[in-house]
Amino acid sequence: MMNNDDAAKQAVLLGVGLDNTDGHKRITRGDNFYLAGGSEETHERMTETVIKFNEKLARRGKHLQELSREEFRDMMREAEGK
């Protein structure tokens, strides 16, 4: 059962692509993320990154809202391949 503190600690990754020139509206939702906009290439890259991020999160057995800033930053860099 969730209490009020748990509900207040939910988190989501938000990706916004601003390089769309073809007029397509791209929106992708998933566990822990919402992606909007971007060119086909940018949107695909954002999608791949959040999927890799979620896989890393699952392997650690954590929820997004449980990560420290440092853990989040490290995991996102790994997911981006940097």
C-alpha positions in Angstrom: 0.0 0.0 0.0 1.3 3.5 -0.9 1.2 6.2 1.6 1.3 10.0 0.8 5.1 10.1 1.1 5.5 7.3 -1.5 3.1 9.0 -4.0 5.0 12.3 -3.7 8.3 10.6 -4.6 7.4 9.3 -8.0 9.7 10.3 -10.9 9.7 10.2 -14.7 12.3 10.8 -17.3 11.2 13.5 -19.8 12.9 13.8 -23.2 12.1 16.6 -25.6 13.6 16.7 -29.1 13.7 20.1 -30.8 15.2 19.2 -34.2 12.0 18.1 -36.0 11.7 19.5 -39.5 9.5 16.8 -41.2 6.2 17.7 -39.4 5.7 14.3 -37.7 4.6 14.2 -34.1 6.6 11.6 -32.3 5.5 10.6 -28.8 6.8 7.5 -26.9 5.8 6.5 -23.4 7.1 3.7 -21.2 8.0 2.7 -17.7 9.6 5.8 -16.1 9.7 7.9 -19.3 7.8 10.1 -21.7 9.5 11.3 -24.9 8.2 13.9 -27.3 9.3 15.4 -30.6 12.6 15.3 -32.4 13.6 14.1 -35.8 13.3 10.4 -36.5 17.0 9.9 -35.6 16.8 12.0 -32.4 13.6 10.3 -31.2 15.1 6.9 -31.9 18.3 7.8 -29.9 16.2 9.1 -27.0 14.2 5.9 -27.0 17.2 3.6 -27.1 18.8 5.6 -24.2 15.8 5.4 -21.9 15.4 1.7 -22.6 19.0 1.0 -21.7 18.6 3.2 -18.6 15.6 1.3 -17.5 17.5 -2.0 -18.0 20.3 -0.7 -15.8 17.8 0.4 -13.2 16.1 -3.0 -13.2 19.4 -4.8 -12.8 20.1 -2.6 -9.7 16.6 -3.4 -8.3 15.8 0.2 -7.8 13.1 2.7 -8.8 14.0 6.0 -10.5 13.0 8.1 -7.5 15.4 6.1 -5.3 18.6 7.2 -7.2 20.9 9.8 -5.9 22.0 12.5 -8.4 25.3 10.8 -8.8 23.8 7.4 -9.5 21.4 9.0 -12.0 24.2 10.9 -13.8 26.4 7.8 -14.0 23.7 5.5 -15.2 22.5 8.0 -17.9 26.1 8.5 -19.1 26.4 4.7 -19.4 23.1 4.4 -21.2 24.1 7.2 -23.6 27.4 5.3 -24.3 29.6 8.1 -23.0 
